[in-house]
Amino acid sequence: MSNDVPGKCRAIAVTGSSRGIGAGIALELARRGFTVGCLSRGGGLPDGAEGTFIPFTCDVTDESSIKAAVDGFAKAAGGLHGVVNNAGLLVEQKSAELSLSTFNEVMATNAASVMMVSRDAFPHLVAAGGGGIVNIGSFWDKVGVSRNLSYCASKAAIAAITRCHAVEWARYGIHAINIAPGYIETDMNQEFFASDATKEWLKQRSPLGRPGVVPDVAKLVAALFCEDIPFLTGETIYIDGGQAIAQ
């Protein structure tokens, strides 16, 4: 177990932790000595799981499922000291053809879930004497992307939720940060990033000329919990290789 783990940040719940960025975050936290609650629809563990993991089935669009998973993990782990809201959904659709049901589905999965998970974690974080909430947004929160109105709106909402929680819950020792990744290659999009067209496009658009990798995000999230910097709160940290600011 890592000696870097602060005493009050031992047990961290991660939503959407079975694959992709969420799996990478869960694995990195466990590697550093945290007890990790893996909250996902399938209720399983990420591939290669080594360390202390406690899996829970959790549908982040369902209030009762969220409460059962958050409360269950806090009880099993002997407390809750942090949350990573990572679960997300992307549905491409032309804005002129976007249905309200699709918009609501994306907003519920990406943004409303952050509100509900954080709300249900709140009493446990207070009981622990404070803790951290890290939300996974996107650098698309500040750009316009064709056919992605729902996703962009939901990620902008996450940033707003983060700021509100940071201000309202600071008195309880709870700090909140929004991590906004750029293009990150995962097990779910490798084919897209392997194409010559995508590689050439990134060379033109990104200062680094390539996508990020899951450990880039996972290490940043884990570092925030390991260092435990309560004065850093309410901010959005962009991790996109400088793409969003490149001219």
ZIVEN-V448019 format. One line per field, one symbol per residue. burial: + if it has 24 or more other ideal C-beta (glycine too) atoms within 12 Angstrom, else -. A space follows every 50 residues. Layout:
# ZIVEN-V448019
burial = ???
This chain:
# ZIVEN-V448019
burial = ----++-++++++++++++++++++++++++++++++++++---++--+- +++++++++++---+++-++++++-++-+++++++++++++------+-- -++-++++++++++++++++++-++--+-++++++++++++------+++ ++++++++++++++++--+--+++++++++++++++------+------- -+--++---+++++-+++++++++++-+-+--++-++++++-++---
